[in-house]
Amino acid sequence: MAFRITKLSTLLSSNSIFSNRTTEHLRIMFITGGPMLRIRTHHHFSTDQTSLNEREDAKTDAQEFQKWRNGGGMFHKFSCIDPTAFIEIGAFVHPKSVVAANAYIGSGTIVGPAVTVGQSTRIGYNVVLSNCTIGDFCIIHNGVCIGQDGFGFFVDEQGHMVKKPQNLEARIGNHVEIGANTCIDRGSWRDTIIGDYSKIDNLVQIGHNVVIGNNCMVCGQVGIAGSVTIGDYVTLGGRVAICDHVMHCIKGTLALSKMG
């Protein structure tokens, strides 16, 4: 017991090794007489160091953002923004992104790393763009999310549910309009594509690897599962659901509640 007290006193007095929070946990473990003293010491030292590194990285990255003179939004110094683009206060443009001439980025919108926003495209409020390209003369309404991971999983040999890689992009054509709170996932084995002049209503879910042709109309609350291919001039009525890997030919209208 005397050896344990001496050893603990030495540890607690070593301020160069442990943080104040770690020292407090050591005292608690000693008072309760628990056998987990060594494990707790190692765990909290590691956590404190990791958190410190993360805070330093975040601080460094934040210093790379500057205020855009046309609108007051924030842009990363390694982004490429046309002088005529308007970025509202509260919007952020991340590194390696491109914002073309006369584009408009609304407040609360996040243009993620390596995203492209085309000429004269208007992005509404609280939109999140990642892993995607947006064409020219598009309208992206409030709350839209484009380029997030698709919903793909499999059961491995140990019986665990494991995420499938989702490493490709979503590509939105020219003159496309996307309604509020619609979600379009990035691809896994091919890019997710929305063709030129297609119009998508509010609250639509478009899964990974979906390809929608030109001049299509997708009405509210439609759900399109992964890897569906839709041709040109197709109209999907409200609340239509299309199962995965279905192919629909050009110039058709679907008004059913489910297909596939």
N, C-alpha and C positions, 0 to 999 in steps of 0.2 A: 504494500500500500504506500509506504514511504517513497518507493521508487517511482510509482505512478504520479504522486504529488510533485516530486522534483522534476520529472519529465514534463508534466503539464505546465508548471511554472516557467520552465525554459521556453516552451512553445509560445505561451501567452506573451512573454516579454519580447519576442522577436517581431517587432513591428515591420521590419523590412520584408518579412515573408508573408504574413497574413493581414488581411484587411480587418477593419473594425467589426464587420458583420461576421467574418469567420471566427474572430476571437470570441465574440458573444456566444456563438454556437458551441465552441469548445467548452466554455464555462458551463453552459446548460447541460451538455453531455456528461461532464465530470460530476456535477451535482446530482444528476439522476442515476449515476453509476452505470449508465448503459455501456454495452460492449461495442457500440458502433462508432467510437471516438475516431478511429483511424479512417473509416470510410467517409464520415461526415467532413472531416478535415480536407480530404482530397477533393471531394465533390464541390465544396463551396469555393475552394481556391480556383478550380477549373472554371466554374461558372462565372466568377467575378472577372477573370482574365478574358473570357470569351465576350462577356458583355462590354468590357472596356474596349476591346478591339472593334466590336460592332459599332459602338458609339463614335469611336474615332473615324471609322470608315464613313459613317453617315455624315459626320461633321465635315469631312473633307469633300464629299460629294455635294453637299448642300452649298458649299462655297463656290462651286463651279456654275451655279445658276445665277442668271442676271435678269434684270427687269427689261422687258421688251418695250421700246419707246412708243409703239403704236398699240395702245390698249392697256398696258400695265401688267400683262401676264409675265410669267417667268419662263426663261428658256436656257437650256444648257449651252455652254460656249462651244461645244462640239456638234451642235445641231446646225442645220442649214435652212434659213428662213428668208424668203423674199421680202424686201423692204416694204412692199405693199400689203403684206399679210397683217391681219388684225388679230391680236391675242388678248382676250379680255382678262382683267384682273382676276386672279384665282385659278387661272389655267396654267398648266405646266407642259413644256415641250422638252423631252428627254434627249440624251445624246444620240447622234447619228440619224436623227429624224430629219425629214425634209418637209417643209411647208411651202407650197408654191404660191405664185402671185395671186393676190386678191382673195386668198383663203381667209375664212373667219372661224376662229376658235372661241367657243363660249366659255363662260366662267365655270370653274369646277371640272373642266375637261382635262383628261390626262392623255397626252400623246406619248406613248411609250417609246422605248429605244428602237431605232431603225424603222420607224413607221413613216410612210409617205402619205401626205395629204395633197391632193391634186389642185390644179388651178381653179379658182372661183368656187371651191367647195365650201359649204357652210356646215359647221359642226355646232350642235346645240349645247345645252348645259349638261354637266355631269356625265359626259360621254367618256368611255374608256376604250382607247385604241391600243392594241398590242399585237405584234406579229402579223401586221397586215399592211396592205396598200389600198388607199382610197383614190378613185379616179377623179377626173375633172368634172366640175359642175354638178357635184353630188349634194344632196341634202341629208344630213344625219341628225335625226331629232333627239330630243332630250333622253338621257338615260340609256342610250344604246351601248352595248358591249360587243366589240368585234375583236377576234383573234385570241380569245382565251382557250385553254385546253378543252378538247372534246371529251366526251364521257366514254372512255374505253378502258376495260379492265379484263383480266383473265385470272384463273385459279392456277397457282404454280404447283410444283411437285409436293410441297409441304402443306397444300390445302389453303394457302393464304391468298386473299384477293390482292392482286398486284396491278399497278397502273401500267397501261401500254404507253409507249413514248408518243408524244404529240409534238412533233418538231417542225412541222411545216407552217404555212401561212394561210390567211384568208385574203382573197383578192377581190376587191369591189371595182366594177367597171365604171365607165363614164355615164353621167346623167342618171345615176341611180338614186332613189329616195328610200330611206329606211326609217320606219316609224318608231315611236317612243318605246323604250324598254324592250326592244328586240335584241336577241342574242345570236351571234353568228360565230361558231367555233372554228378554230384553226384546223388544218388538216393533219392527218397522221401518215397516210401513204400517198395522198395527192392533195394539192391545195384545194381549199374550199373556194368556190368561184361564184360570184353573182355577175351575170352578164349585163352589157350596156342597156340603158333605158329601162331596166326592170324596176318595179315598184313594190315595196314591202310594207305592209301595214304595221300597226302597233302589236306588241306582245306576241311576236313570232319567234319560234325556236328553230334554228337551222343547224343541224349537227355537223360533225367533222366530215370532210371529204365530199360534201354535197356540191354538185355543179348545177347551177340554174342558168338557163340560156338567156338570150337577149329578149327584151320587151315582154317579160313575164309579169304577172300580177299575183301577189300572195296576200290574201286578206287576213284579218285579225285572228289571233289565237291558233294559227296553223302550226303544226309540229312536223318537221321533216327530219327523219332519222338519218343516221350516218350513211354515207356512200350512195345516196340517191342521185340519179342523173335526170334532169328535167330539160327538155328541149326548148326551142324558142316559142314565143307567143302562147305560153301555157298560163291559164288562170286557175288558181286554187281558191275555192270559196272559204268562207269563215269556218274555223275549227276543223278543217280537213287535217287528217293525220296520215302520213305516208311512212310505211315500214322501211327498214333499212334495205339497201342494195336494189331498190326498185328503179326501173328505167321507164320514163314516160316520154312518148314521142312529141313532136312539135304540134302547135296549134290545137290545143285541146282545153277543155274546161272540166274541173273536178269540183262537184258540189256535195260529194258524199262525205260522211263523217270519218271514214277510214278507207285506206287503200293499201293493199299488199297482204 
